Amino acid sequence: VDSVLDQHREDLQYVVLDGGSTDGTLDILKKRSHDFDRLESAPDAGISHAFNKGIARADGHLVGILNAGDWYEPDALKTVADAYRLHPDAEVLCGGLRFWERGKPTIVAYSDPSRLEKETSVYHPAVFIKKSAYAKYGLYDERFQFAMDYELLLRFKLRGAQFLALNEVL
């Protein structure tokens, strides 16, 4: 939550979806509800369904999706917005993902859309997708419980989506 709010973007719409958790997460989120444009808690039919609900509720031009435990680096949204202004035809903007182990950064994996046909080489926490691209290429396939992000990104690539790889950790 803090990593999103620390972006200080006036053009940010912050939608938080909780899958009906009972572990105290919702209590924490309710205390921060004034920070969100929308907070919902309801059971969903899995991660893909939750992602699709979030996309449906997003009003902006670009959609980024974070799961619990993920965060944005400082200025990540500015980096994406600046790149989008320079490359308005880009439909998928993707950057580097920093991995952490025991509270310390380990490696950075930079997105490489050219390798998508062979392996996971674009990482969804470091991806922003044009809302119109979801209408054009489809949403997350709710049949998938795992690798739904890889399937979506590969499908977008195979159908001709315009990817823009950023050389920045997002």
C-alpha positions in Angstrom: 0.0 0.0 0.0 2.7 2.5 1.0 4.7 1.8 -2.2 1.7 2.8 -4.3 0.8 5.8 -2.2 4.5 7.0 -2.1 4.3 7.4 -5.9 2.5 10.8 -5.3 0.6 10.6 -8.6 -2.5 12.8 -8.9 -3.6 10.7 -11.9 -3.5 7.4 -9.9 -6.7 5.4 -9.4 -6.1 2.9 -6.6 -8.4 -0.1 -6.5 -7.9 -2.7 -3.8 -9.7 -6.0 -4.0 -9.6 -8.4 -1.1 -10.8 -11.9 -1.8 -12.9 -12.1 1.4 -9.9 -12.8 3.6 -10.5 -13.7 7.3 -6.8 -13.3 8.5 -7.1 -9.6 9.6 -6.1 -8.2 6.2 -9.4 -6.6 5.7 -9.2 -4.8 9.1 -5.9 -3.3 8.0 -7.3 -2.3 4.6 -10.4 -0.7 6.2 -8.2 1.5 8.4 -6.5 2.7 5.2 -9.7 2.9 3.1 -9.4 6.7 2.8 -6.3 6.1 0.7 -8.1 4.0 -1.9 -10.5 5.0 -4.7 -12.2 1.7 -4.2 -12.0 -1.1 -1.6 -13.9 -4.3 -2.1 -13.9 -7.5 -0.2 -15.7 -10.5 -1.6 -14.8 -14.1 -2.4 -13.6 -14.6 -5.9 -13.1 -17.6 -8.1 -9.3 -17.4 -8.0 -6.5 -15.0 -8.9 -7.4 -14.6 -12.6 -11.0 -13.7 -11.6 -9.7 -11.2 -9.1 -7.4 -9.7 -11.7 -10.3 -9.4 -14.2 -12.4 -7.7 -11.5 -9.7 -5.2 -10.9 -9.3 -4.5 -14.6 -13.1 -4.0 -15.0 -13.1 -1.4 -12.2 -10.1 0.5 -13.5 -10.9 3.7 -15.3 -7.4 4.8 -16.5 -5.4 4.2 -19.6 -2.8 1.9 -18.0 -3.4 -0.9 -15.5 -0.8 -2.2 -13.1 -1.6 -5.2 -10.9 0.2 -5.9 -7.6 -0.4 -8.9 -5.3 0.1 -8.9 -1.5 3.8 -8.8 -0.8 4.7 -7.0 -4.1 5.6 -3.3 -4.3 6.6 -0.5 -6.6 10.0 1.0 -6.5 10.1 4.8 -5.9 9.2 6.7 -9.1 8.0 3.5 -10.9 4.8 5.1 -12.0 6.5 8.3 -13.2 8.9 6.1 -15.2 6.0 4.3 -16.8 4.0 7.5 -17.4 7.0 9.2 -19.0 7.6 6.2 -21.3 4.0 6.0 -22.2 4.0 9.7 -23.2 7.0 9.0 -25.5 5.5 5.8 -26.9 1.7 6.1 -26.9 1.4 3.1 -29.2 2.9 0.8 -26.6 0.2 -1.6 -25.3 2.4 -3.4 -22.7 5.0 -1.5 -20.8 7.3 -3.8 -18.8 10.4 -3.3 -16.7 12.7 -5.0 -14.3 11.6 -7.0 -11.3 13.9 -7.0 -8.2 13.8 -10.2 -6.2 14.4 -10.3 -2.5 15.5 -13.0 -0.1 15.4 -12.7 3.6 14.9 -8.9 3.4 17.8 -8.3 1.0 17.7 -7.7 -2.7 19.2 -10.6 -4.7 18.8 -10.2 -8.5 17.0 -8.1 -11.0 15.3 -9.7 -13.9 14.7 -7.3 -16.8 11.7 -8.0 -19.0 12.6 -9.3 -22.5 9.4 -9.7 -24.6 11.4 -11.3 -27.4 11.9 -14.4 -25.3 8.2 -14.9 -24.3 7.7 -17.7 -26.8 10.4 -19.7 -24.9 10.1 -18.8 -21.3 8.6 -16.4 -18.7 10.6 -13.3 -19.5 8.1 -10.6 -18.6 7.1 -10.4 -15.0 3.6 -9.2 -14.1 4.4 -7.1 -11.0 6.6 -5.0 -13.4 3.9 -4.7 -16.2 1.5 -2.0 -17.1 -1.1 -2.8 -19.8 -3.2 -0.4 -21.7 -6.9 -0.9 -20.7 -7.8 -0.9 -24.4 -5.4 -3.9 -25.0 -7.5 -6.0 -22.6 -10.5 -5.3 -24.8 -8.5 -6.1 -27.9 -6.7 -9.2 -26.8 -8.7 -10.5 -23.9 -8.6 -10.7 -20.1 -6.9 -13.3 -17.9 -8.1 -16.8 -18.6 -10.0 -17.9 -15.5 -9.3 -21.5 -16.2 -5.7 -21.0 -15.1 -4.8 -21.2 -11.4 -1.1 -20.8 -12.1 0.9 -19.0 -14.8 -2.2 -17.0 -15.8 0.1 -14.0 -16.2 2.5 -15.9 -18.5 -0.5 -17.1 -20.6 -1.9 -13.6 -20.9 1.4 -12.0 -21.9 2.2 -14.7 -24.4 -1.2 -14.5 -25.9 -0.9 -10.7 -26.2 2.6 -11.1 -27.9 1.3 -13.8 -30.3 -1.6 -11.6 -31.3 0.6 -8.6 -32.1 0.5 -6.5 -29.0 3.1 -3.8 -28.9 5.5 -4.3 -26.0 7.9 -1.7 -24.7 10.7 -3.0 -22.4 12.0 -0.4 -20.0 15.5 -0.6 -18.6 14.3 0.4 -15.1 13.3 -1.6 -12.1 9.6 -1.1 -11.4 
